[in-house]
Amino acid sequence: YQLESEFEADALVRNLQDGGVEAKAFSLRDHSTARWFNKNRVRLFVKNSDFDKAHALLKELKLLHQP
């Protein structure tokens, strides 16, 4: 999942962890080799085995932003 800010990523990580899903945020801004790739993005990662649970939890909390 790609986000615009570290603040949003941290909030989602906390909500997922509260729901029992291990999650990590990775900011491309923190890595000079990745800055050229996509300079204003933060990525949220969960284990493959937790994907469905994480998706359902974010959807339930109305935190999933999809078109």
All heavy atoms as TSV, in Angstrom:
chain	resi	resn	atom	element	x	y	z
A	1	TYR	N	N	0.845	-1.157	0.000
A	1	TYR	CA	C	0.000	0.000	0.000
A	1	TYR	C	C	0.890	1.218	0.000
A	1	TYR	O	O	1.844	1.283	0.769
A	1	TYR	CB	C	-0.899	-0.045	1.236
A	1	TYR	CG	C	-2.067	0.909	1.216
A	1	TYR	CD1	C	-3.064	0.804	0.272
A	1	TYR	CD2	C	-2.153	1.907	2.173
A	1	TYR	CE1	C	-4.133	1.678	0.285
A	1	TYR	CE2	C	-3.218	2.779	2.185
A	1	TYR	CZ	C	-4.211	2.660	1.239
A	1	TYR	OH	O	-5.245	3.530	1.257
A	2	GLN	N	N	0.626	2.184	-0.868
A	2	GLN	CA	C	1.435	3.387	-0.947
A	2	GLN	C	C	0.697	4.560	-0.331
A	2	GLN	O	O	-0.494	4.739	-0.560
A	2	GLN	CB	C	1.788	3.710	-2.392
A	2	GLN	CG	C	2.746	2.731	-2.986
A	2	GLN	CD	C	3.248	3.176	-4.340
A	2	GLN	OE1	O	2.989	4.275	-4.784
A	2	GLN	NE2	N	3.960	2.306	-5.000
A	3	LEU	N	N	1.419	5.337	0.449
A	3	LEU	CA	C	0.842	6.474	1.157
A	3	LEU	C	C	1.636	7.727	0.829
A	3	LEU	O	O	2.748	7.660	0.321
A	3	LEU	CB	C	0.893	6.208	2.665
A	3	LEU	CG	C	0.244	4.894	3.078
A	3	LEU	CD1	C	0.858	4.387	4.344
A	3	LEU	CD2	C	-1.231	5.079	3.209
A	4	GLU	N	N	1.076	8.865	1.159
A	4	GLU	CA	C	1.737	10.140	0.885
A	4	GLU	C	C	2.646	10.602	2.022
A	4	GLU	O	O	3.565	11.355	1.801
A	4	GLU	CB	C	0.695	11.223	0.614
A	4	GLU	CG	C	-0.092	10.992	-0.656
A	4	GLU	CD	C	0.763	11.055	-1.914
A	4	GLU	OE1	O	1.722	11.849	-1.946
A	4	GLU	OE2	O	0.480	10.292	-2.841
A	5	SER	N	N	2.372	10.169	3.261
A	5	SER	CA	C	3.146	10.705	4.381
A	5	SER	C	C	3.485	9.642	5.413
A	5	SER	O	O	2.786	8.634	5.546
A	5	SER	CB	C	2.367	11.828	5.071
A	5	SER	OG	O	1.293	11.298	5.809
A	6	GLU	N	N	4.557	9.913	6.143
A	6	GLU	CA	C	4.942	9.036	7.243
A	6	GLU	C	C	3.889	9.052	8.343
A	6	GLU	O	O	3.651	8.049	9.005
A	6	GLU	CB	C	6.301	9.459	7.817
A	6	GLU	CG	C	7.479	9.121	6.948
A	6	GLU	CD	C	7.814	10.215	5.938
A	6	GLU	OE1	O	7.089	11.230	5.887
A	6	GLU	OE2	O	8.778	10.044	5.191
A	7	PHE	N	N	3.252	10.198	8.539
A	7	PHE	CA	C	2.209	10.315	9.559
A	7	PHE	C	C	1.071	9.335	9.288
A	7	PHE	O	O	0.632	8.609	10.175
A	7	PHE	CB	C	1.667	11.755	9.600
A	7	PHE	CG	C	0.524	11.933	10.551
A	7	PHE	CD1	C	0.753	12.046	11.910
A	7	PHE	CD2	C	-0.779	11.974	10.086
A	7	PHE	CE1	C	-0.309	12.193	12.798
A	7	PHE	CE2	C	-1.844	12.122	10.964
A	7	PHE	CZ	C	-1.605	12.235	12.324
A	8	GLU	N	N	0.599	9.299	8.051
A	8	GLU	CA	C	-0.473	8.378	7.678
A	8	GLU	C	C	-0.019	6.932	7.835
A	8	GLU	O	O	-0.754	6.087	8.347
A	8	GLU	CB	C	-0.911	8.651	6.242
A	8	GLU	CG	C	-2.106	7.834	5.801
A	8	GLU	CD	C	-2.532	8.127	4.378
A	8	GLU	OE1	O	-1.856	8.880	3.662
A	8	GLU	OE2	O	-3.565	7.569	3.975
A	9	ALA	N	N	1.207	6.648	7.426
A	9	ALA	CA	C	1.739	5.285	7.538
A	9	ALA	C	C	1.826	4.851	8.998
A	9	ALA	O	O	1.435	3.728	9.335
A	9	ALA	CB	C	3.108	5.196	6.883
A	10	ASP	N	N	2.319	5.736	9.853
A	10	ASP	CA	C	2.426	5.403	11.276
A	10	ASP	C	C	1.052	5.124	11.886
A	10	ASP	O	O	0.900	4.209	12.693
A	10	ASP	CB	C	3.115	6.527	12.050
A	10	ASP	CG	C	4.594	6.634	11.742
A	10	ASP	OD1	O	5.173	5.667	11.210
A	10	ASP	OD2	O	5.169	7.707	12.026
A	11	ALA	N	N	0.061	5.895	11.488
A	11	ALA	CA	C	-1.300	5.681	12.004
A	11	ALA	C	C	-1.834	4.322	11.557
A	11	ALA	O	O	-2.441	3.591	12.354
A	11	ALA	CB	C	-2.229	6.802	11.540
A	12	LEU	N	N	-1.604	3.963	10.301
A	12	LEU	CA	C	-2.071	2.665	9.815
A	12	LEU	C	C	-1.321	1.522	10.492
A	12	LEU	O	O	-1.927	0.509	10.845
A	12	LEU	CB	C	-1.929	2.580	8.298
A	12	LEU	CG	C	-2.828	3.496	7.491
A	12	LEU	CD1	C	-2.573	3.318	6.004
A	12	LEU	CD2	C	-4.293	3.276	7.809
A	13	VAL	N	N	-0.020	1.682	10.674
A	13	VAL	CA	C	0.766	0.651	11.359
A	13	VAL	C	C	0.216	0.435	12.766
A	13	VAL	O	O	0.013	-0.702	13.193
A	13	VAL	CB	C	2.270	1.023	11.395
A	13	VAL	CG1	C	3.037	0.150	12.381
A	13	VAL	CG2	C	2.875	0.917	10.003
A	14	ARG	N	N	-0.040	1.510	13.489
A	14	ARG	CA	C	-0.583	1.384	14.856
A	14	ARG	C	C	-1.944	0.700	14.855
A	14	ARG	O	O	-2.208	-0.175	15.680
A	14	ARG	CB	C	-0.683	2.754	15.522
A	14	ARG	CG	C	0.644	3.245	16.062
A	14	ARG	CD	C	0.488	4.457	16.973
A	14	ARG	NE	N	-0.221	5.559	16.331
A	14	ARG	CZ	C	0.345	6.504	15.598
A	14	ARG	NH1	N	1.644	6.491	15.399
A	14	ARG	NH2	N	-0.370	7.464	15.064
A	15	ASN	N	N	-2.823	1.066	13.920
A	15	ASN	CA	C	-4.137	0.436	13.845
A	15	ASN	C	C	-4.033	-1.044	13.503
A	15	ASN	O	O	-4.753	-1.865	14.070
A	15	ASN	CB	C	-5.023	1.156	12.816
A	15	ASN	CG	C	-5.659	2.396	13.377
A	15	ASN	OD1	O	-6.577	2.313	14.182
A	15	ASN	ND2	N	-5.164	3.551	12.986
A	16	LEU	N	N	-3.154	-1.378	12.586
A	16	LEU	CA	C	-2.973	-2.785	12.232
A	16	LEU	C	C	-2.396	-3.568	13.407
A	16	LEU	O	O	-2.858	-4.675	13.705
A	16	LEU	CB	C	-2.074	-2.916	11.004
A	16	LEU	CG	C	-2.717	-2.499	9.682
A	16	LEU	CD1	C	-1.673	-2.414	8.590
A	16	LEU	CD2	C	-3.826	-3.470	9.292
A	17	GLN	N	N	-1.401	-3.008	14.077
A	17	GLN	CA	C	-0.813	-3.701	15.221
A	17	GLN	C	C	-1.838	-3.887	16.332
A	17	GLN	O	O	-1.874	-4.932	16.973
A	17	GLN	CB	C	0.413	-2.949	15.718
A	17	GLN	CG	C	1.586	-3.063	14.767
A	17	GLN	CD	C	2.777	-2.211	15.159
A	17	GLN	OE1	O	2.672	-1.275	15.936
A	17	GLN	NE2	N	3.926	-2.531	14.577
A	18	ASP	N	N	-2.689	-2.889	16.552
A	18	ASP	CA	C	-3.766	-3.024	17.545
A	18	ASP	C	C	-4.733	-4.135	17.166
A	18	ASP	O	O	-5.342	-4.750	18.028
A	18	ASP	CB	C	-4.529	-1.712	17.708
A	18	ASP	CG	C	-3.723	-0.644	18.427
A	18	ASP	OD1	O	-2.660	-0.979	19.019
A	18	ASP	OD2	O	-4.147	0.531	18.386
A	19	GLY	N	N	-4.855	-4.390	15.856
A	19	GLY	CA	C	-5.726	-5.457	15.370
A	19	GLY	C	C	-5.032	-6.793	15.239
A	19	GLY	O	O	-5.596	-7.754	14.722
A	20	GLY	N	N	-3.774	-6.872	15.687
A	20	GLY	CA	C	-3.065	-8.150	15.673
A	20	GLY	C	C	-2.307	-8.451	14.397
A	20	GLY	O	O	-1.924	-9.592	14.155
A	21	VAL	N	N	-2.084	-7.434	13.560
A	21	VAL	CA	C	-1.360	-7.631	12.305
A	21	VAL	C	C	-0.017	-6.903	12.391
A	21	VAL	O	O	0.029	-5.709	12.671
A	21	VAL	CB	C	-2.175	-7.071	11.106
A	21	VAL	CG1	C	-1.371	-7.182	9.821
A	21	VAL	CG2	C	-3.510	-7.790	10.986
A	22	GLU	N	N	1.056	-7.636	12.145
A	22	GLU	CA	C	2.383	-7.013	12.125
A	22	GLU	C	C	2.517	-6.200	10.844
A	22	GLU	O	O	2.251	-6.698	9.743
A	22	GLU	CB	C	3.467	-8.081	12.171
A	22	GLU	CG	C	4.855	-7.514	12.245
A	22	GLU	CD	C	5.934	-8.578	12.293
A	22	GLU	OE1	O	5.624	-9.742	12.592
A	22	GLU	OE2	O	7.089	-8.228	12.017
A	23	ALA	N	N	2.895	-4.940	10.976
A	23	ALA	CA	C	3.028	-4.057	9.817
A	23	ALA	C	C	4.265	-3.191	9.970
A	23	ALA	O	O	4.688	-2.887	11.082
A	23	ALA	CB	C	1.789	-3.187	9.687
A	24	LYS	N	N	4.829	-2.802	8.836
A	24	LYS	CA	C	6.006	-1.941	8.816
A	24	LYS	C	C	5.807	-0.869	7.753
A	24	LYS	O	O	5.234	-1.124	6.711
A	24	LYS	CB	C	7.255	-2.737	8.460
A	24	LYS	CG	C	7.532	-3.909	9.366
A	24	LYS	CD	C	8.664	-3.611	10.269
A	24	LYS	CE	C	8.990	-4.870	11.059
A	24	LYS	NZ	N	9.182	-4.677	12.400
A	25	ALA	N	N	6.308	0.323	8.039
A	25	ALA	CA	C	6.298	1.411	7.062
A	25	ALA	C	C	7.711	1.602	6.536
A	25	ALA	O	O	8.676	1.484	7.282
A	25	ALA	CB	C	5.785	2.689	7.704
A	26	PHE	N	N	7.821	1.892	5.267
A	26	PHE	CA	C	9.101	2.124	4.619
A	26	PHE	C	C	8.992	3.404	3.816
A	26	PHE	O	O	8.191	3.499	2.888
A	26	PHE	CB	C	9.444	0.945	3.696
A	26	PHE	CG	C	10.721	1.125	2.923
A	26	PHE	CD1	C	11.942	0.827	3.505
A	26	PHE	CD2	C	10.697	1.577	1.618
A	26	PHE	CE1	C	13.119	0.974	2.795
A	26	PHE	CE2	C	11.866	1.731	0.898
A	26	PHE	CZ	C	13.080	1.430	1.481
A	27	SER	N	N	9.767	4.401	4.183
A	27	SER	CA	C	9.746	5.678	3.488
A	27	SER	C	C	10.850	5.729	2.455
A	27	SER	O	O	12.025	5.540	2.787
A	27	SER	CB	C	9.904	6.832	4.469
A	27	SER	OG	O	10.011	8.050	3.767
A	28	LEU	N	N	10.489	6.001	1.219
A	28	LEU	CA	C	11.488	6.130	0.172
A	28	LEU	C	C	12.328	7.386	0.364
A	28	LEU	O	O	13.434	7.473	-0.137
A	28	LEU	CB	C	10.808	6.159	-1.200
A	28	LEU	CG	C	10.088	4.865	-1.581
A	28	LEU	CD1	C	9.346	5.044	-2.892
A	28	LEU	CD2	C	11.062	3.717	-1.687
A	29	ARG	N	N	11.815	8.343	1.122
A	29	ARG	CA	C	12.567	9.571	1.402
A	29	ARG	C	C	13.776	9.304	2.283
A	29	ARG	O	O	14.721	10.070	2.290
A	29	ARG	CB	C	11.669	10.594	2.093
A	29	ARG	CG	C	10.716	11.239	1.156
A	29	ARG	CD	C	9.913	12.259	1.898
A	29	ARG	NE	N	8.528	11.919	1.609
A	29	ARG	CZ	C	7.499	12.323	2.270
A	29	ARG	NH1	N	7.647	13.101	3.297
A	29	ARG	NH2	N	6.292	11.965	1.926
A	30	ASP	N	N	13.740	8.227	3.053
A	30	ASP	CA	C	14.830	7.913	3.973
A	30	ASP	C	C	16.012	7.218	3.291
A	30	ASP	O	O	17.015	6.957	3.933
A	30	ASP	CB	C	14.328	7.014	5.101
A	30	ASP	CG	C	13.342	7.718	6.005
A	30	ASP	OD1	O	13.328	8.969	6.009
A	30	ASP	OD2	O	12.588	7.017	6.702
A	31	HIS	N	N	15.873	6.906	2.024
A	31	HIS	CA	C	16.898	6.132	1.334
A	31	HIS	C	C	17.312	6.861	0.059
A	31	HIS	O	O	16.539	6.942	-0.891
A	31	HIS	CB	C	16.388	4.728	1.016
A	31	HIS	CG	C	15.972	4.001	2.258
A	31	HIS	ND1	N	16.874	3.364	3.070
A	31	HIS	CD2	C	14.758	3.855	2.860
A	31	HIS	CE1	C	16.242	2.840	4.111
A	31	HIS	NE2	N	14.962	3.128	4.008
A	32	SER	N	N	18.507	7.360	0.056
A	32	SER	CA	C	18.964	8.184	-1.068
A	32	SER	C	C	18.921	7.431	-2.393
A	32	SER	O	O	18.681	8.024	-3.433
A	32	SER	CB	C	20.367	8.707	-0.812
A	32	SER	OG	O	21.274	7.644	-0.654
A	33	THR	N	N	19.132	6.139	-2.369
A	33	THR	CA	C	19.099	5.375	-3.621
A	33	THR	C	C	17.686	5.209	-4.156
A	33	THR	O	O	17.501	4.927	-5.323
A	33	THR	CB	C	19.720	3.983	-3.430
A	33	THR	OG1	O	19.023	3.301	-2.391
A	33	THR	CG2	C	21.196	4.084	-3.097
A	34	ALA	N	N	16.678	5.404	-3.316
A	34	ALA	CA	C	15.292	5.244	-3.758
A	34	ALA	C	C	14.607	6.580	-4.042
A	34	ALA	O	O	13.514	6.607	-4.570
A	34	ALA	CB	C	14.494	4.488	-2.698
A	35	ARG	N	N	15.238	7.684	-3.726
A	35	ARG	CA	C	14.600	8.993	-3.902
A	35	ARG	C	C	14.238	9.276	-5.351
A	35	ARG	O	O	13.214	9.853	-5.639
A	35	ARG	CB	C	15.495	10.098	-3.366
A	35	ARG	CG	C	15.471	10.154	-1.880
A	35	ARG	CD	C	16.246	11.340	-1.366
A	35	ARG	NE	N	16.266	11.262	0.082
A	35	ARG	CZ	C	17.153	11.838	0.828
A	35	ARG	NH1	N	18.104	12.560	0.293
A	35	ARG	NH2	N	17.107	11.706	2.129
A	36	TRP	N	N	15.080	8.898	-6.265
A	36	TRP	CA	C	14.802	9.144	-7.680
A	36	TRP	C	C	13.587	8.365	-8.138
A	36	TRP	O	O	12.883	8.762	-9.046
A	36	TRP	CB	C	16.004	8.769	-8.545
A	36	TRP	CG	C	16.305	7.307	-8.491
A	36	TRP	CD1	C	17.126	6.686	-7.622
A	36	TRP	CD2	C	15.752	6.280	-9.314
A	36	TRP	NE1	N	17.126	5.329	-7.840
A	36	TRP	CE2	C	16.297	5.057	-8.872
A	36	TRP	CE3	C	14.848	6.262	-10.370
A	36	TRP	CZ2	C	15.957	3.847	-9.465
A	36	TRP	CZ3	C	14.522	5.054	-10.955
A	36	TRP	CH2	C	15.086	3.867	-10.510
A	37	PHE	N	N	13.318	7.244	-7.499
A	37	PHE	CA	C	12.256	6.331	-7.922
A	37	PHE	C	C	10.870	6.915	-7.685
A	37	PHE	O	O	10.014	6.869	-8.547
A	37	PHE	CB	C	12.424	5.001	-7.184
A	37	PHE	CG	C	11.365	3.986	-7.507
A	37	PHE	CD1	C	11.310	3.420	-8.764
A	37	PHE	CD2	C	10.444	3.607	-6.556
A	37	PHE	CE1	C	10.335	2.491	-9.070
A	37	PHE	CE2	C	9.477	2.677	-6.850
A	37	PHE	CZ	C	9.424	2.115	-8.112
A	38	ASN	N	N	10.649	7.464	-6.522
A	38	ASN	CA	C	9.321	7.963	-6.178
A	38	ASN	C	C	9.472	8.796	-4.912
A	38	ASN	O	O	9.276	8.306	-3.820
A	38	ASN	CB	C	8.365	6.800	-5.968
A	38	ASN	CG	C	6.938	7.205	-6.186
A	38	ASN	OD1	O	6.620	8.393	-6.184
A	38	ASN	ND2	N	6.074	6.238	-6.377
A	39	LYS	N	N	9.790	10.052	-5.040
A	39	LYS	CA	C	10.271	10.828	-3.910
A	39	LYS	C	C	9.260	11.153	-2.821
A	39	LYS	O	O	9.640	11.503	-1.733
A	39	LYS	CB	C	10.950	12.094	-4.381
A	39	LYS	CG	C	10.124	12.987	-5.239
A	39	LYS	CD	C	10.961	14.165	-5.687
A	39	LYS	CE	C	10.297	14.877	-6.836
A	39	LYS	NZ	N	11.042	16.015	-7.276
A	40	ASN	N	N	7.983	11.045	-3.059
A	40	ASN	CA	C	7.005	11.415	-2.042
A	40	ASN	C	C	6.123	10.243	-1.622
A	40	ASN	O	O	4.937	10.413	-1.381
A	40	ASN	CB	C	6.131	12.569	-2.541
A	40	ASN	CG	C	6.915	13.842	-2.671
A	40	ASN	OD1	O	7.817	14.097	-1.887
A	40	ASN	ND2	N	6.588	14.639	-3.652
A	41	ARG	N	N	6.692	9.095	-1.524
A	41	ARG	CA	C	5.879	7.932	-1.180
A	41	ARG	C	C	6.407	7.205	0.048
A	41	ARG	O	O	7.599	7.152	0.299
A	41	ARG	CB	C	5.844	6.925	-2.336
A	41	ARG	CG	C	5.142	7.415	-3.550
A	41	ARG	CD	C	3.671	7.437	-3.332
A	41	ARG	NE	N	3.036	7.935	-4.547
A	41	ARG	CZ	C	1.760	8.071	-4.684
A	41	ARG	NH1	N	0.956	7.764	-3.706
A	41	ARG	NH2	N	1.251	8.527	-5.795
A	42	VAL	N	N	5.466	6.635	0.757
A	42	VAL	CA	C	5.756	5.757	1.881
A	42	VAL	C	C	5.006	4.469	1.591
A	42	VAL	O	O	3.866	4.491	1.129
A	42	VAL	CB	C	5.260	6.372	3.214
A	42	VAL	CG1	C	5.583	5.450	4.372
A	42	VAL	CG2	C	5.859	7.740	3.429
A	43	ARG	N	N	5.634	3.373	1.843
A	43	ARG	CA	C	4.980	2.084	1.588
A	43	ARG	C	C	4.709	1.384	2.904
A	43	ARG	O	O	5.501	1.444	3.837
A	43	ARG	CB	C	5.857	1.222	0.693
A	43	ARG	CG	C	5.959	1.838	-0.679
A	43	ARG	CD	C	6.539	0.911	-1.656
A	43	ARG	NE	N	6.572	1.592	-2.946
A	43	ARG	CZ	C	7.250	1.172	-3.962
A	43	ARG	NH1	N	7.952	0.069	-3.867
A	43	ARG	NH2	N	7.226	1.830	-5.096
A	44	LEU	N	N	3.583	0.699	2.942
A	44	LEU	CA	C	3.156	-0.061	4.108
A	44	LEU	C	C	3.231	-1.530	3.742
A	44	LEU	O	O	2.702	-1.944	2.703
A	44	LEU	CB	C	1.721	0.332	4.478
A	44	LEU	CG	C	1.098	-0.365	5.658
A	44	LEU	CD1	C	1.814	0.032	6.946
A	44	LEU	CD2	C	-0.371	-0.020	5.762
A	45	PHE	N	N	3.896	-2.301	4.580
A	45	PHE	CA	C	4.069	-3.731	4.324
A	45	PHE	C	C	3.469	-4.564	5.438
A	45	PHE	O	O	3.569	-4.200	6.613
A	45	PHE	CB	C	5.566	-4.078	4.225
A	45	PHE	CG	C	6.250	-3.494	3.030
A	45	PHE	CD1	C	6.936	-2.297	3.126
A	45	PHE	CD2	C	6.206	-4.137	1.810
A	45	PHE	CE1	C	7.581	-1.746	2.034
A	45	PHE	CE2	C	6.846	-3.602	0.705
A	45	PHE	CZ	C	7.528	-2.401	0.819
A	46	VAL	N	N	2.856	-5.665	5.040
A	46	VAL	CA	C	2.401	-6.704	5.973
A	46	VAL	C	C	2.834	-8.044	5.393
A	46	VAL	O	O	3.130	-8.145	4.198
A	46	VAL	CB	C	0.865	-6.688	6.194
A	46	VAL	CG1	C	0.414	-5.379	6.806
A	46	VAL	CG2	C	0.108	-6.976	4.929
A	47	LYS	N	N	2.868	-9.059	6.221
A	47	LYS	CA	C	3.201	-10.401	5.741
A	47	LYS	C	C	2.124	-10.862	4.758
A	47	LYS	O	O	0.945	-10.530	4.911
A	47	LYS	CB	C	3.265	-11.386	6.905
A	47	LYS	CG	C	4.400	-11.131	7.843
A	47	LYS	CD	C	4.369	-12.141	8.976
A	47	LYS	CE	C	5.461	-11.860	9.971
A	47	LYS	NZ	N	5.417	-12.807	11.087
A	48	ASN	N	N	2.540	-11.651	3.764
A	48	ASN	CA	C	1.575	-12.193	2.802
A	48	ASN	C	C	0.445	-12.928	3.504
A	48	ASN	O	O	-0.716	-12.815	3.106
A	48	ASN	CB	C	2.265	-13.130	1.806
A	48	ASN	CG	C	3.083	-12.381	0.779
A	48	ASN	OD1	O	2.843	-11.209	0.508
A	48	ASN	ND2	N	4.071	-13.057	0.219
A	49	SER	N	N	0.789	-13.656	4.547
A	49	SER	CA	C	-0.221	-14.442	5.259
A	49	SER	C	C	-1.216	-13.565	6.018
A	49	SER	O	O	-2.301	-14.021	6.365
A	49	SER	CB	C	0.450	-15.421	6.218
A	49	SER	OG	O	1.260	-14.714	7.148
A	50	ASP	N	N	-0.850	-12.306	6.269
A	50	ASP	CA	C	-1.741	-11.381	6.988
A	50	ASP	C	C	-2.462	-10.404	6.063
A	50	ASP	O	O	-3.220	-9.556	6.539
A	50	ASP	CB	C	-0.942	-10.561	8.007
A	50	ASP	CG	C	-0.491	-11.374	9.197
A	50	ASP	OD1	O	-1.131	-12.412	9.476
A	50	ASP	OD2	O	0.492	-10.978	9.845
A	51	PHE	N	N	-2.238	-10.516	4.759
A	51	PHE	CA	C	-2.791	-9.531	3.835
A	51	PHE	C	C	-4.307	-9.415	3.933
A	51	PHE	O	O	-4.843	-8.309	4.051
A	51	PHE	CB	C	-2.386	-9.855	2.388
A	51	PHE	CG	C	-2.994	-8.885	1.408
A	51	PHE	CD1	C	-2.402	-7.656	1.188
A	51	PHE	CD2	C	-4.160	-9.200	0.730
A	51	PHE	CE1	C	-2.965	-6.749	0.305
A	51	PHE	CE2	C	-4.732	-8.298	-0.150
A	51	PHE	CZ	C	-4.130	-7.075	-0.369
A	52	ASP	N	N	-5.016	-10.536	3.880
A	52	ASP	CA	C	-6.480	-10.490	3.913
A	52	ASP	C	C	-6.992	-9.896	5.224
A	52	ASP	O	O	-7.930	-9.092	5.222
A	52	ASP	CB	C	-7.081	-11.883	3.694
A	52	ASP	CG	C	-6.874	-12.382	2.267
A	52	ASP	OD1	O	-6.759	-11.535	1.348
A	52	ASP	OD2	O	-6.826	-13.602	2.076
A	53	LYS	N	N	-6.364	-10.274	6.329
A	53	LYS	CA	C	-6.758	-9.731	7.629
A	53	LYS	C	C	-6.497	-8.229	7.687
A	53	LYS	O	O	-7.337	-7.464	8.165
A	53	LYS	CB	C	-6.006	-10.450	8.748
A	53	LYS	CG	C	-6.409	-10.020	10.131
A	53	LYS	CD	C	-5.664	-10.812	11.207
A	53	LYS	CE	C	-6.066	-10.364	12.595
A	53	LYS	NZ	N	-5.349	-11.111	13.625
A	54	ALA	N	N	-5.343	-7.793	7.188
A	54	ALA	CA	C	-4.999	-6.371	7.188
A	54	ALA	C	C	-5.959	-5.586	6.309
A	54	ALA	O	O	-6.450	-4.524	6.696
A	54	ALA	CB	C	-3.563	-6.178	6.699
A	55	HIS	N	N	-6.254	-6.098	5.136
A	55	HIS	CA	C	-7.173	-5.434	4.213
A	55	HIS	C	C	-8.553	-5.301	4.837
A	55	HIS	O	O	-9.166	-4.226	4.790
A	55	HIS	CB	C	-7.235	-6.215	2.898
A	55	HIS	CG	C	-8.007	-5.533	1.837
A	55	HIS	ND1	N	-9.352	-5.699	1.676
A	55	HIS	CD2	C	-7.608	-4.649	0.887
A	55	HIS	CE1	C	-9.766	-4.971	0.667
A	55	HIS	NE2	N	-8.727	-4.320	0.160
A	56	ALA	N	N	-9.043	-6.369	5.433
A	56	ALA	CA	C	-10.358	-6.339	6.073
A	56	ALA	C	C	-10.387	-5.352	7.236
A	56	ALA	O	O	-11.368	-4.609	7.408
A	56	ALA	CB	C	-10.741	-7.742	6.546
A	57	LEU	N	N	-9.335	-5.332	8.028
A	57	LEU	CA	C	-9.273	-4.422	9.173
A	57	LEU	C	C	-9.260	-2.966	8.721
A	57	LEU	O	O	-10.004	-2.142	9.248
A	57	LEU	CB	C	-8.038	-4.728	10.023
A	57	LEU	CG	C	-7.831	-3.875	11.264
A	57	LEU	CD1	C	-9.009	-4.003	12.223
A	57	LEU	CD2	C	-6.547	-4.271	11.965
A	58	LEU	N	N	-8.436	-2.638	7.729
A	58	LEU	CA	C	-8.383	-1.269	7.231
A	58	LEU	C	C	-9.708	-0.856	6.595
A	58	LEU	O	O	-10.145	0.285	6.737
A	58	LEU	CB	C	-7.228	-1.101	6.236
A	58	LEU	CG	C	-5.826	-1.233	6.819
A	58	LEU	CD1	C	-4.782	-1.139	5.712
A	58	LEU	CD2	C	-5.580	-0.182	7.888
A	59	LYS	N	N	-10.335	-1.793	5.916
A	59	LYS	CA	C	-11.649	-1.506	5.310
A	59	LYS	C	C	-12.696	-1.270	6.398
A	59	LYS	O	O	-13.498	-0.345	6.309
A	59	LYS	CB	C	-12.037	-2.665	4.401
A	59	LYS	CG	C	-13.221	-2.376	3.522
A	59	LYS	CD	C	-13.428	-3.502	2.537
A	59	LYS	CE	C	-14.630	-3.217	1.683
A	59	LYS	NZ	N	-14.881	-4.294	0.730
A	60	GLU	N	N	-12.693	-2.104	7.428
A	60	GLU	CA	C	-13.630	-1.967	8.554
A	60	GLU	C	C	-13.455	-0.623	9.258
A	60	GLU	O	O	-14.431	0.016	9.651
A	60	GLU	CB	C	-13.416	-3.112	9.534
A	60	GLU	CG	C	-14.297	-3.049	10.754
A	60	GLU	CD	C	-13.953	-4.160	11.747
A	60	GLU	OE1	O	-13.561	-5.249	11.306
A	60	GLU	OE2	O	-14.082	-3.920	12.958
A	61	LEU	N	N	-12.220	-0.195	9.407
A	61	LEU	CA	C	-11.916	1.074	10.064
A	61	LEU	C	C	-12.058	2.283	9.129
A	61	LEU	O	O	-11.820	3.414	9.537
A	61	LEU	CB	C	-10.503	1.046	10.646
A	61	LEU	CG	C	-10.265	0.038	11.751
A	61	LEU	CD1	C	-8.780	-0.040	12.108
A	61	LEU	CD2	C	-11.093	0.374	12.994
A	62	LYS	N	N	-12.439	2.001	7.884
A	62	LYS	CA	C	-12.589	3.040	6.848
A	62	LYS	C	C	-11.283	3.813	6.628
A	62	LYS	O	O	-11.280	5.028	6.462
A	62	LYS	CB	C	-13.733	3.975	7.172
A	62	LYS	CG	C	-15.072	3.269	7.207
A	62	LYS	CD	C	-16.200	4.222	7.496
A	62	LYS	CE	C	-17.465	3.633	7.687
A	62	LYS	NZ	N	-18.330	2.864	7.484
A	63	LEU	N	N	-10.172	3.072	6.663
A	63	LEU	CA	C	-8.861	3.662	6.468
A	63	LEU	C	C	-8.240	3.280	5.147
A	63	LEU	O	O	-7.133	3.687	4.833
A	63	LEU	CB	C	-7.921	3.252	7.610
A	63	LEU	CG	C	-8.312	3.730	8.988
A	63	LEU	CD1	C	-7.394	3.114	10.043
A	63	LEU	CD2	C	-8.266	5.247	9.070
A	64	LEU	N	N	-8.955	2.480	4.385
A	64	LEU	CA	C	-8.436	2.020	3.102
A	64	LEU	C	C	-8.912	2.971	2.016
A	64	LEU	O	O	-10.105	3.118	1.786
A	64	LEU	CB	C	-8.944	0.604	2.830
A	64	LEU	CG	C	-8.332	-0.138	1.672
A	64	LEU	CD1	C	-6.834	-0.319	1.889
A	64	LEU	CD2	C	-8.993	-1.473	1.489
A	65	HIS	N	N	-7.963	3.629	1.366
A	65	HIS	CA	C	-8.277	4.607	0.325
A	65	HIS	C	C	-8.034	3.989	-1.025
A	65	HIS	O	O	-6.906	3.880	-1.473
A	65	HIS	CB	C	-7.408	5.855	0.468
A	65	HIS	CG	C	-7.513	6.478	1.824
A	65	HIS	ND1	N	-8.626	7.173	2.225
A	65	HIS	CD2	C	-6.657	6.500	2.856
A	65	HIS	CE1	C	-8.442	7.614	3.443
A	65	HIS	NE2	N	-7.254	7.201	3.860
A	66	GLN	N	N	-9.112	3.560	-1.653
A	66	GLN	CA	C	-9.000	3.003	-2.989
A	66	GLN	C	C	-10.057	3.646	-3.872
A	66	GLN	O	O	-11.165	3.893	-3.414
A	66	GLN	CB	C	-9.215	1.484	-2.985
A	66	GLN	CG	C	-8.077	0.725	-2.362
A	66	GLN	CD	C	-8.276	-0.760	-2.498
A	66	GLN	OE1	O	-9.393	-1.253	-2.543
A	66	GLN	NE2	N	-7.185	-1.482	-2.566
A	67	PRO	N	N	-9.700	3.882	-5.143
A	67	PRO	CA	C	-10.685	4.494	-6.067
A	67	PRO	C	C	-11.835	3.558	-6.352
A	67	PRO	O	O	-11.783	2.399	-6.156
A	67	PRO	CB	C	-9.873	4.773	-7.321
A	67	PRO	CG	C	-8.574	4.070	-7.178
A	67	PRO	CD	C	-8.416	3.675	-5.752
